[in-house]
Amino acid sequence: MDDSSAQQPTDHAPPINTSGGRRTSARDPAMRPFMLGPLLVTMAIAGALAGHWATGHAAPAAPVTGTSSTEWRRHGYDAAETRFSPLSAINTGNVAHLGPAWHFRFDRPRGVEATPIMVDGTLYVSGPWGVVYALDARNGRPKWKHDPQVPAGKGIHACCDVVNRGVAVDNGRVFVATIDGRLQALDSRSGRLLWSTRSFDPARPYTITGAPRVVRDLVVIGNAGAEYGVRGFVSAYDAATGDLRWRFYTVPGNPADGPDSAVSDRPLRDLALPTWRGEWWRYGGGGTVWDAMAWDPDLDLLYFGVGNGSPHDRDVRSPGGGDNLFLSSIVAVRPATGEYVWHYQTTPGDSWDYTATQHMILTDLEIGGRSRKVLMQAPKNGFFYVLDRATGELLSADKYVPVNWASHVDLASGRPVENEGARYPTGKPFLVQPSQLGGHNWQPMAWSPLTGLVYIPAQENTGFMMKEPGFRFERDRWNTGVLNPPMPPDPAVLKQARDSMRGHLLAWDPVRRTAVWRTPHASSWNGGVLATAGNLVFQGVGGGGLAAFDARDGRRLWQSDTWLDIVGGPISYELDGQQYIAAAAGFGSSIHLTSSALLPRTGAPVPGGLFVWKLGGKAAMPHASERPTLPPPPDHGSDADVGRGAMLYARYCMQCHGAGAMAGGGMPDLRHSPYLADAALFSRPLLEGILAARGMPDFRDTLRPEDTEAIRAYVVRMAHVMSGEAGTR
Ligand code: CA
């Protein structure tokens, strides 16, 4: 069941070929500077702790407001989002003795993606549905809980589960953003609600899954929903009152709409508007700011990453082409006003769901004999970018995983050179690398100034892109304009895409522009990363708990012996002279919402929680039970019914119940559902809403009984064709 713990790689430089960076290993002559032994490492740690940096190309991040070496005060540790803890009591020499200190279980199941915050001896962590827990950081004793009471039906608008990536804590207030669009401030001592403000109309398919960031006296938050047809924006609110201070739309609205539209806003009017064609505003356009931000107080710049286009296919969204700014871009603004300063677009005219919302890290690098203030990002499109963060100038862009949509990025123009067929012209499918899951998704990476390496939760995958024949936009529904998986359902193609999925921890040298090592994982979908001054890298590994790796060569040094599914970012803190490692866990979250490949087969959804380790820890950990499976009824549908059911399933069911009707983990696998037994029973959740309280939306205004029966015929067919196959997306 727990494949990952059984597979202990002995070769920490696996034979992974990328078309970009040269494969290297610790035995590679080019790696010798890293292999000088303990002396250099000891010097580097001593230098780091003294605030002096002696290593060759590694320089410290700019001084950051409000960090503390013993606490974890901000989402990414510091405003530069380095996710590097200077604590070193737990290190490569003793990490094998790491054991459970305590754990706290949430009271609701579903996915958990949070990075906890630790301030003044209290841990603040958000679970599914944006429920916030405040816990004593010594022993996990609950101090208070805040449940924002999100209506269960709102879950239909969450592409990738009702997750929350964390809270922000500042000046006695805890800030959380809810899936239905409320930004709330809580008293950090009592959990009392201080204020709550709506960021959007919850009837529209916007959601918020990201963590707010405090920037001086403002709280900044974006939103999600670009698979459903929305127009993205990011907002800043007064931290004391919740009043809206500024809002930045990432795509132009309808120019005919008057003064609140794009035309009134200079960067949208002058820069973005000329890059769109047709009537994109009918589709929203996309460009949601659903995750990453970083802040440089010295340059007085706030950076945010912008998501994919809506619909995915540019030919639908903006017929005739265009770059479609600011989709798939990194945008820098003045934090006090939201005033535009610069942008860099990673994927002009996105057609592949290539968001640039992935984690960004700010640091200083010595490049070409000059110290540069840089911003680094590994977005979904498979290229690792280093930008000058003062100006937005592109310094380098290199493939960090297999990529076939573009041959390279031209450094002079800053633009990718696309490969033929990559935009899947009508009737022609394209097997694209990376897939819509990306070479790297939202799971945060980390930067170690000791090794000069960026640690990336990397993924290799292939996705099938094909125009949806006769695509018709349906307001507030799943609207990508793309068929994935292909029609009719072909087990061989599904298997090919699934077999291409692999995950690894990648150590990337941003100066030499190459991979230094890659350590493979058993699962393709793994967790965020923490780097520490103990020369350790911690990462959740695909439903197999938390693991620790040597930051210098990628050797696996420790792994927790539990079923935990950790995808958020682990943290480290120190209390009473003791160093702790903490990580939130929970079943669900995007791929694991519908995947049972590496997860416990349980009788009911399993609530996650917050799990904490220390040296010599011996606390008990929970274990999960086995799940019985129900055989499907006989395959009764005609090929025509199954084909129509597949179309309907892809539009209305897939994002929760999994591609090919194969689910698991946090969601019912319909192939084994008791509702599959007959047509009347199967239609009741869909047409009568009998499971609404559990978050299953009804489709009575959309589907007719013959539609639900076609969906049932498709699911039954898949139950027979793909019996015994673990689900994935
Ligand atoms: Ca997307």
Residues whose N, C-alpha, C, O or C-beta is under 5 A from the ligand:
A	BS01	CA	N308 D353
